[in-house]
Amino acid sequence: MTSEKPRFDLIAFDWDGTLFDSTALIVRCIQQSCRDLAVEVPSDEQAAYVIGLGLSDALAHAAPGLPRERYAELGQRYRHHYLERQHELTLFPGALELLHALKARKQRIAVATGKARRGLDAALETVQLKDLFDATRTADETASKPDPRMLLELIDECGTTPQRTVMIGDTTHDLQLAVNAGTACIGVGYGAHDHAAFDAFKPLFVAQSTRELHDWLLVHG
């Protein structure tokens, strides 16, 4: 049985690794980009850690030995590899049903992502979700995670408050974003970061699948 009045007016989702099954591809693209530039290739864990950050911040962490003046070159290689394969990606099973269920309850849904606007728009077009979300923010439009500006702008656009908002994500960057913005947070354990690292952020729940997330939100969200 669902609650009569939803607890949250706005449910903000991270994109990659939370709704979009893209973690493995992002890791491979980061690694291949480093190979292209003959810099040390990060491990799977190191590459996955940067998911959720803006591209410049992510590449700085993934390739710390690369001179800053070559970040643009590395970013170009990453975009080349990612866009070449993006058409292969899909939403996690059950993600679309979850989003429609929240909309049916008149809750606003948003995306707060470390992707660039061009990348998010292409992904939304791929999965035909361009018009489903009430608002979206990307790292090239505002401050990158975990600066709270991205989430606070979504809250303002959707006409609600931090107390009536929850941020859902698969990385510690997402949960730190929520803490910095004064909102509740929920972690998902099927994405980029080990869910054991989520404890410090006191999430309301950690879902191990979109089905678990769906069931929890329809009762407690």
N, C-alpha and C positions, 0 to 999 in steps of 0.2 A: 504493500500500500504506500502511495506517495504522500508526502506532507501536503496539507491543504494550501499553505502559503510558502512558496520557495524562500529559502534562507537568503539566497543571493539574487540580486538584480542582474549582475554582470558576471559571466564566467569567461575569463580570458585564458586562452590556450597558447602555449608555445606551439610551433609548427613541426619542425624536424624532430623526429624521435618521439613525438607526443601524439600527433594526429597523422603525420606523414611518415611512412616507413622508409626513411632515407639515411639512417645512421650509417649503415655499412657502406653505402655509396660515398657519402661524404668522407669517411675515413680513407677509402681507397683513393679518392680524388686528391685529398691533401697529400697523401704519401706519393702519388705519382707526380704531383706538381713539384715536390721536393726533389724527386729523382730528375725531373726535367732540368732543374737548375743546379744539379750536382751538389745539393746540401744534404746534411744528415737527415735520414728519413725517420720520422717519429714512429714509435710503436703504435699498435692499435689503440692502446689505452691512452697514450699521449694525444693522439689525433682525436679520439672521441671526447676527451676532456674539453676541447675548445669549442665543441658544438654548442650553439646558443649565443656565442659572442658575435659581435660584428666582425666582418671579414678581416679588417686590418688587425684588430686585437687577436683574432684567432690565429692568423698567420704569424704574428709576432711570437705567440706562445709555441706554435707548432714548429717554427724554424728559428729558434733564438739566435743561431749563428749567422743568419742572413743580414747583411747591412740594410738599414732602413730604406735606403734609396732604391733597393730592389724589391720592396714589398709589392709595388704595383705590378711588377713583372710576375711575381709569384701568384698574385691575385688573378692576373690574366690567364695563367696556366690552369689555376683551379677552376675558373669559370668555364674555360674551354672543355675540360674533362667532365665537369658536372652537367653542363648543358647538353653535351653529346649523349648523355645517358639518362637525363631526367625523365624522358618519356616512358622509361621502364618502371618508374616508381608508382606506388599506389597508396591510398589511405590504409591504415591498419584495419583489419577486419572489425566491423562493428562501429567504427568511428562515425560513419555517415548516419547510422541509426541513432547514435547518441546525440549528434548535433540536431537532428530533426526532432528528437524527443524534447530537447531543451527549448527549441523554438516553439514547439506545440504548447509548452507551459508558459509562453510569453516571457521567457528569460532572454536577455540580450547575450550574444556570444561575440567574442572578439579574438583576434590573433595578435600576439606580441612576439615578434621573432627577430632573431639576429640576422636574418636574410636581408638582402637589398630589395627595394620595391620591385625592380625588374624580375628578380628571381621568384618572389612570392607571387606576383601576378601570373607568371608563367606556370607555376605549380598549381595555382587555383584554377587556371584555365584547363590544365591537364586533367584535373579531377572534377571539373565542371561545378566548382563551388564559388565562383566569382561573386555571386549575389546573395550568398547565404549569410555571411557575417555582417553584423551591425557596424563593425569598425575594425580596422587593422592598422598596425604600426610596424615599420621596419627600421633596422638599425641605421640606414642612411637618411632617414627622415627626422630622427631625433637622437637622443643619447643612447648609447649601447648598454645592454644589460651588464651589470646589475643596477646601473643608475635608475632611479625610480621614475624618471620623466616619461618614459615610454608608456608605462602602465597608468600613471596619473593622467596623461593625455587621453587615454582610452576611457578612463573613468569619467573625465570631464565631458568628453564627446557623447557618452552614453547617458549622461545626466544622473549619475548615481554617486556613491561615496565609497571610500576605501572599506568601510565597515560592511558594505553590502556587495563586496567584490571578492572573488577568489581567483587566484592564479594557479594554473595547472601546467606542470612541465616535467621533463625527464632529466634535468640537470640541476646542479646546485646553483648555477647562475640564475635559473628561473625562480627558484625558491628564495634566493637572496634578493632578487628583484621584488618579490612580494613583501618580504620583511621590510625592505627599504621604503616601499610605498605604503606600508601600514595595512596590508590586506592579509586575508587568510591564504593558505597555500595547500595544494595537494600535489604529491609526487606520483610519478608513474615509474615502475621498476622495470619496464621492458625497453627502455631507450638507451641513451648514451652513458649515463653515470650509474655507478653502483648505488643502489638505493640505501645502503647502510650509511652513506654520507648525508642522507636527508635528515637524520635525527636532530642535528643541530638547529634546524630551521622550524622544528615543531609542526610538521604538516598535519592537517586534520586526518589525512588518510594517505596511504601509499597503495596504489592499484597495480596489480601484476598483469592486468589485461584491460582492454577497452570494455569488456563485459563487466568486470569488477567496477570499473570507473562509472559505467552507465548505471549499474544497480545502486551504487553508493549515492551518486548525485540525485537520482530520482527519489531517494528516501530522505537523504540528509541535506541536499543542496538547494 
